Amino acid sequence: MSTVSVTDKDTAANGLTIGGTGTTTANTDLSTVAGGATTFSGGSYKSLTAQSKGNISQTGAITVANATTLKADTNTITVT
């Protein structure tokens, strides 16, 4: 099983951009915490958790097999 956790304490305007595909969707969990905005550039995951003090958005396709939790304080969450 593979778990990836990312913490971005940078609150600058550039935020956090993360994406990619794990070895297999069945064993890849992704959890992020960002001091600014978070952008997902795509990928396939078993589960996805994101906490962001800024907006949360995506620029590429995201596939999540199980639970997805997105928290953006009082900011916008945009997913398609």
C-alpha positions in Angstrom: 0.0 0.0 0.0 1.2 3.5 -0.8 0.3 6.7 0.9 1.5 10.1 -0.1 1.1 13.2 2.2 2.1 16.7 1.1 2.2 19.8 3.3 2.8 23.2 1.7 3.3 25.9 4.2 4.0 28.5 1.5 1.2 31.0 1.4 2.5 32.8 -1.6 0.2 33.3 -4.7 1.7 30.3 -6.5 0.0 27.8 -4.1 0.4 24.0 -4.5 0.0 22.1 -7.7 0.1 18.3 -7.5 -0.8 15.4 -9.7 0.2 12.1 -11.2 -0.7 8.5 -11.0 0.4 6.1 -8.4 1.6 2.6 -9.2 -2.0 1.5 -9.3 -5.2 3.2 -8.3 -6.0 0.4 -5.8 -3.0 1.2 -3.6 -2.5 5.0 -3.8 -3.9 7.4 -1.2 -3.1 11.1 -1.5 -3.5 13.7 1.3 -2.5 17.3 1.0 -2.5 20.4 3.3 -1.8 23.8 1.8 -1.3 27.2 3.2 -2.6 28.8 0.0 -4.5 27.5 -3.1 -4.4 23.8 -4.2 -4.6 22.7 -7.9 -4.8 19.0 -8.9 -3.3 18.5 -12.3 -4.8 15.0 -12.6 -4.2 11.4 -11.5 -5.8 8.2 -10.2 -6.0 7.5 -6.5 -7.6 5.1 -4.1 -8.6 8.0 -1.8 -8.1 11.8 -2.0 -8.0 14.3 0.9 -7.2 18.0 0.5 -7.2 20.8 3.0 -6.5 24.2 1.7 -6.5 27.8 3.1 -7.1 28.9 -0.5 -9.2 27.7 -3.4 -9.1 24.1 -4.6 -9.3 23.4 -8.3 -8.3 20.9 -11.0 -6.6 21.2 -14.4 -6.6 17.5 -15.4 -8.8 14.5 -15.0 -9.0 12.9 -11.5 -10.2 9.4 -10.8 -10.8 8.4 -7.1 -11.9 4.9 -6.3 -13.1 5.5 -2.7 -13.5 8.5 -0.5 -12.8 12.1 -1.5 -12.7 14.9 1.1 -12.1 18.5 0.1 -11.9 21.4 2.6 -11.1 24.9 1.5 -12.0 27.0 4.6 -14.4 29.6 3.2 -12.9 29.5 -0.3 -14.1 28.1 -3.6 -13.9 24.4 -4.6 -14.1 23.9 -8.4 -14.0 20.4 -9.8 -15.3 19.0 -13.1 
